[in-house]
């Protein structure tokens, strides 16, 4: 099944693209999608510990199973705000 990975900020820089289309087997989790992308782009390993995920515009756990056509985003922690 095919999924779409959107890449922003440091993820885009590490991969050299803002979007990837991947064919993944049924039962693949968000964490496994990250590992597949990281396999071709080892610089993503530096970001792995700080990465969370979104699936179809909703924050999701790494063990969430993806489905055909899903939009996946790797997210970095956000800091700041007003006191």
Secondary structure, DSSP 8 states (H G I E B T S, - for coil): -EEEEE--HHHHHHHT-SEEEEE--TT-BHHHHHHHHHHH-GGGGGTGGGEEEEETTEEE-TT-B--TT-EEEEEE-------
